[in-house]
Amino acid sequence: MPENAQRKMASYAARSADSCGRVHAEPPDPIRDAFGLDRHRVLSCAAFRRLEYKTQVFVTFEDDHFRTRLTHTLEVAEIARRLAIALDVNPTLAEVISLTHDLGHPPFGHAGEMALRDLMQLHGGFEHNRQSLRIVDYLEHPYPAFRGLNLSFEVREGIAKHETRYDSPNASENAYPPATEFFASGQWPTVEGQIACLADELAYDGHDLEDAIGAALIDEADLHAVTLWQMAAEPVRAAHPDLPLPAIRRPILDALLNTLLADVIAESRRRIAAARPQTPDAVRKATDPLVAFSDAMSSMARELGSFLLERVYRHARLVRMDTKARRFIERLFAAYAADPRMLPERFFRRIDEQGVHRVVCDYVAGMTDRFCQDDYKRLFEPFERV
């Protein structure tokens, strides 16, 4: 029996039985509903496994305790399920969109994305949401009957319309592949897709704080300037006045997340009640998103985001790392574009059809941090003496 069959979902929830379908028609799975099958395909694809060795903020080889792109993705999926259940929509769909949202991220986090964006500016562009869509639609091809994973429309739509402070799908209309078919249905994704967007922000705000504390980039005195942190920290610190910050950071961050979740749930319920959508299509065509922070909480979330930007993401240690990462990617890209015969055969065969820049972009974007560094050494470091 499909896992959501016994759950009562709202009329505006996306039901697998009412899905807009797949590009390639398939018989129904005997055990899983459509979105459950999508989850299986995402979890078992190579691009998902590679997330284990892709940078979130701190490069993967610096410390075993820092988040990777994979652990970030798992945290997003867990938060999305919580929100979906609270808002009476489909938790499986919210989870699958969350699991796919960063498949297209290149190595070395946002530094890698900015490098590829600049390199591809005259060749169709690069944006990691669109690259995620390209992965599930084309680059992954484990099934002989069709190219790609053949995911449901609603999952692919959620990828194409994924939007956060750092993801702006409408600003990347020229990035490959085009996503016109998804925006034709309306500006917004389903409620489940909107949940994945908010879950992404909730996850990275919390875990980037924790990792920055663990990396000694910020301390408790620095965090006094952050309203949300202070609200969550005061009762925990009062109960444990003598413990060092590393000993209490987890309960503080849990309380911070719960505060944000409670606000999103209350504000989203208010918006849904005002808009009164009866179908997923009504959600897509709504004037404003239906899953959001309240104005007051949005202001505090922006304050936290600004703190992370100035004190963490622009920290000299990360800037040096990003500069080095850009050099890796730029030199590798230039080398493969200059002599594409060095590419693996399965990539080289696509050049006549898709152009050398797009094929090289696919190859470099799919690399893990570790593979990228090793490939750089193979191409640019002197031969070792035997």
C-alpha positions in Angstrom: 0.0 0.0 0.0 1.4 3.5 -0.9 2.9 5.1 2.3 0.6 8.1 2.2 -2.6 6.2 1.5 -3.8 6.4 5.1 -2.9 10.0 5.6 -5.6 12.7 5.2 -4.1 15.4 2.9 -5.5 18.8 2.1 -7.2 19.3 -1.3 -4.2 21.4 -2.4 -1.7 18.6 -1.7 0.0 16.9 -4.6 -1.2 13.3 -4.8 0.8 10.8 -6.7 -2.4 9.4 -8.3 -3.1 12.8 -9.8 0.5 13.4 -11.0 1.0 15.1 -14.3 3.0 12.0 -15.1 6.4 11.1 -16.6 8.0 12.0 -19.9 8.1 8.2 -20.7 5.0 6.3 -19.7 5.7 3.4 -17.4 3.4 0.8 -15.7 2.7 1.6 -12.0 5.0 0.1 -9.4 3.3 -2.8 -7.6 4.4 -1.5 -4.1 5.4 2.2 -4.3 3.3 5.2 -5.4 4.8 7.4 -8.1 6.7 9.7 -5.6 8.0 6.7 -3.6 9.4 5.3 -6.8 11.0 8.7 -7.6 12.7 8.6 -4.1 14.1 5.1 -4.8 15.6 6.3 -8.1 17.2 9.4 -6.6 18.6 7.6 -3.6 20.2 4.9 -5.9 21.7 7.2 -8.5 25.4 8.0 -8.8 24.9 11.7 -8.6 23.3 11.3 -5.1 26.2 9.2 -3.9 28.7 11.8 -5.1 27.2 14.4 -2.8 29.1 12.7 0.1 32.4 14.2 -1.2 31.1 17.7 -2.3 31.6 20.8 -0.2 28.8 22.4 1.7 30.8 25.3 3.2 34.0 23.8 4.5 35.9 21.5 2.1 35.3 17.9 2.8 38.9 17.0 3.7 39.3 19.7 6.4 37.4 17.8 9.1 35.2 14.7 9.3 32.6 16.5 11.3 31.8 19.3 8.9 28.7 19.0 6.7 29.0 17.8 3.2 26.5 18.4 0.4 25.1 15.0 1.2 24.5 15.5 4.9 23.0 18.9 4.1 20.6 17.3 1.7 19.5 14.7 4.3 18.9 17.5 6.9 16.8 19.4 4.3 14.7 16.3 3.6 14.0 15.7 7.3 12.9 19.3 7.8 10.7 19.1 4.7 8.9 16.0 6.0 8.2 17.7 9.3 6.7 20.7 7.5 4.7 18.7 5.0 3.0 16.7 7.7 2.3 19.8 9.7 0.7 21.5 6.6 -1.3 18.3 5.6 0.5 17.9 2.3 2.5 15.0 0.7 5.7 14.3 2.8 7.1 11.9 0.2 7.0 14.5 -2.5 8.5 17.2 -0.3 11.3 14.8 0.7 12.1 13.7 -2.9 12.3 17.3 -4.1 14.7 18.0 -1.2 16.8 15.0 -2.0 17.2 16.2 -5.6 17.7 19.9 -5.0 21.5 19.9 -4.9 22.3 17.0 -7.3 23.7 19.6 -9.8 26.1 21.3 -7.4 29.6 21.2 -8.7 32.7 20.6 -6.4 33.7 23.1 -3.8 30.3 24.6 -3.1 29.3 28.0 -4.3 32.8 28.8 -5.4 32.6 26.0 -7.9 29.2 27.2 -9.1 30.4 30.8 -9.6 33.4 29.5 -11.6 31.3 27.4 -13.9 28.7 30.2 -14.3 31.5 32.6 -15.5 33.0 29.9 -17.8 29.7 29.1 -19.4 28.4 32.7 -19.7 28.7 32.6 -23.5 27.7 28.9 -23.9 24.3 28.6 -22.4 25.0 29.4 -18.8 25.3 27.3 -15.7 23.0 27.2 -12.6 23.0 24.3 -10.2 19.2 23.9 -10.1 19.1 23.6 -13.9 22.1 21.2 -13.7 20.1 19.1 -11.2 17.3 18.9 -13.7 19.8 18.0 -16.5 21.1 15.2 -14.3 17.7 13.6 -13.6 16.5 14.1 -17.2 19.6 13.2 -19.1 23.0 12.6 -17.5 21.8 9.8 -15.2 20.8 6.9 -17.5 20.7 3.6 -15.5 17.6 2.3 -17.3 17.8 1.0 -20.9 14.3 2.0 -21.8 14.9 5.7 -21.5 17.5 8.5 -20.8 17.5 10.0 -17.3 15.6 8.8 -14.2 12.1 9.6 -15.7 10.9 11.3 -12.6 7.4 12.7 -12.0 6.6 16.1 -13.3 6.0 17.5 -9.8 9.6 16.5 -8.7 11.2 18.0 -11.8 9.1 21.1 -11.3 10.3 21.4 -7.7 13.9 21.3 -8.9 13.3 23.9 -11.6 11.5 26.3 -9.3 13.8 25.9 -6.3 14.3 29.3 -4.8 16.2 30.5 -1.7 18.4 33.5 -0.8 21.1 31.8 -3.0 18.9 30.2 -5.7 17.0 32.4 -8.1 15.5 30.3 -10.9 13.8 33.2 -12.7 17.1 35.0 -12.9 18.7 32.1 -14.8 16.3 31.7 -17.8 19.2 31.2 -20.2 20.8 28.5 -18.1 20.7 25.0 -19.7 18.4 23.2 -19.8 15.4 25.6 -20.3 12.6 25.2 -17.8 9.8 26.9 -19.8 7.4 24.0 -19.4 7.4 24.3 -15.6 6.9 28.1 -15.4 4.1 27.8 -17.9 2.0 26.3 -15.1 2.5 29.2 -12.8 5.3 31.1 -10.9 5.3 28.8 -7.8 5.8 25.1 -7.3 3.4 23.0 -5.3 3.2 23.5 -1.6 5.6 20.5 -1.3 8.1 22.3 -3.6 7.8 25.5 -1.6 8.4 23.5 1.6 11.7 22.2 0.1 12.8 25.8 -0.6 12.2 26.8 3.1 13.6 23.6 4.4 16.8 24.3 2.5 17.2 27.7 4.2 16.4 26.4 7.6 18.9 23.6 7.2 21.9 25.7 6.0 21.3 28.5 8.5 21.5 26.1 11.4 24.2 23.8 10.3 26.5 26.5 8.9 26.3 28.2 12.3 27.2 24.9 14.0 30.1 24.2 11.6 31.4 27.8 12.0 31.4 27.3 15.8 33.2 24.0 15.4 35.8 25.6 13.1 36.4 28.4 15.7 35.4 31.1 13.2 32.8 32.6 15.6 32.3 32.4 19.4 29.6 33.0 21.9 30.4 36.7 22.1 30.0 37.1 18.3 26.6 35.5 18.5 25.2 38.1 20.9 24.5 40.2 17.8 22.1 37.6 16.3 18.5 38.0 17.7 17.4 34.4 16.8 20.5 32.9 18.5 19.9 35.0 21.6 16.2 34.0 21.8 17.2 30.3 21.6 20.3 30.5 23.8 19.0 32.4 26.8 17.1 29.5 28.5 19.7 26.9 27.6 22.6 29.1 28.9 20.5 29.9 32.1 20.2 26.1 32.8 23.9 25.4 32.1 25.8 28.6 33.0 29.2 26.9 33.4 29.3 24.7 30.3 31.3 25.8 27.3 29.6 26.6 24.0 30.4 23.3 22.3 28.6 21.4 25.0 25.3 23.4 24.6 25.3 24.4 20.9 23.1 21.5 19.8 20.2 22.2 22.2 20.4 25.9 21.2 20.3 25.1 17.5 17.4 22.7 18.1 15.5 25.4 19.8 16.3 27.9 17.1 15.1 25.5 14.4 11.9 24.8 16.4 11.2 28.5 16.6 11.6 29.0 12.9 9.5 25.9 12.1 6.7 27.1 14.4 6.7 30.5 12.6 6.7 28.9 9.1 3.8 26.6 10.0 1.7 29.4 11.5 2.3 31.9 8.7 1.8 29.2 6.0 -1.5 28.1 7.5 -2.6 31.8 7.6 -1.7 32.3 3.9 -3.3 29.1 2.8 -6.5 30.0 4.7 -6.6 33.4 3.0 -5.8 32.1 -0.5 -8.1 29.1 -0.1 -6.5 27.0 -2.9 -8.4 23.9 -3.8 -5.8 22.2 -6.1 -2.1 22.2 -6.8 -2.7 24.3 -9.9 -4.3 27.0 -7.7 -1.1 27.0 -5.5 1.0 27.4 -8.7 -1.0 30.4 -9.8 -1.3 32.1 -6.4 -0.3 35.8 -6.2 2.3 35.1 -3.5 4.1 31.9 -2.2 2.0 30.1 0.4 4.9 28.7 2.5 6.9 31.5 4.1 8.1 33.2 7.3 6.0 35.9 8.9 7.3 39.5 8.3 8.9 39.6 11.8 10.6 36.3 11.5 11.7 37.0 8.0 13.5 40.1 9.3 15.3 38.0 12.0 16.2 35.3 9.4 17.7 38.0 7.2 19.8 39.2 10.1 21.1 35.7 10.7 21.8 35.3 7.0 23.7 38.6 7.0 25.7 37.5 10.0 26.7 34.2 8.3 27.6 36.1 5.1 29.9 38.6 6.8 31.4 36.5 9.6 31.5 33.0 8.0 31.2 32.9 4.2 33.5 36.0 3.7 36.0 34.8 6.4 39.6 34.9 5.1 39.9 31.2 5.6 37.0 30.4 3.3 37.9 33.1 0.8 41.4 31.5 0.4 39.8 28.1 0.0 37.3 29.5 -2.6 40.1 31.1 -4.5 42.0 27.9 -4.7 38.9 26.0 -5.7 38.1 28.4 -8.6 41.7 27.9 -9.9 41.2 24.2 -9.9 38.0 24.4 -11.8 39.1 27.1 -14.3 42.3 25.3 -15.2 40.6 21.9 -15.6 37.9 23.4 -17.7 40.3 25.1 -20.0 42.5 22.0 -20.4 39.5 19.8 -21.3 38.0 22.4 -23.6 41.4 22.8 -25.4 41.8 19.0 -25.8 38.6 17.2 -25.3 40.2 13.9 -26.3 41.3 13.7 -22.6 37.6 13.3 -21.6 36.2 9.8 -20.9 34.8 8.3 -24.1 31.1 8.6 -23.0 31.5 12.3 -22.7 33.7 12.8 -25.8 31.0 11.1 -27.9 28.5 13.9 -27.1 30.6 16.8 -28.3 29.3 16.9 -31.9 25.7 17.1 -30.6 26.0 19.3 -27.6 29.2 21.3 -28.0 32.5 21.0 -26.2 31.7 23.6 -23.5 28.5 21.9 -22.4 30.1 18.5 -22.3 33.1 19.7 -20.4 30.8 21.6 -18.0 28.9 18.4 -17.3 32.1 16.5 -16.6 33.6 19.1 -14.3 30.3 19.8 -12.5 29.9 16.1 -11.7 33.3 15.8 -10.0 33.6 15.5 -6.3 36.1 17.7 -4.4 38.4 14.7 -4.1 38.3 13.7 -7.8 38.7 17.4 -8.8 41.9 17.7 -6.8 43.2 14.3 -8.0 42.5 15.2 -11.6 44.2 18.6 -11.2 47.3 16.8 -10.0 47.2 14.3 -12.9 47.0 17.1 -15.4 49.3 19.8 -14.0 51.8 18.3 -11.5 55.1 17.0 -12.8 55.6 13.3 -13.4 56.8 11.4 -10.4 60.1 9.6 -10.5 59.8 5.9 -10.8 
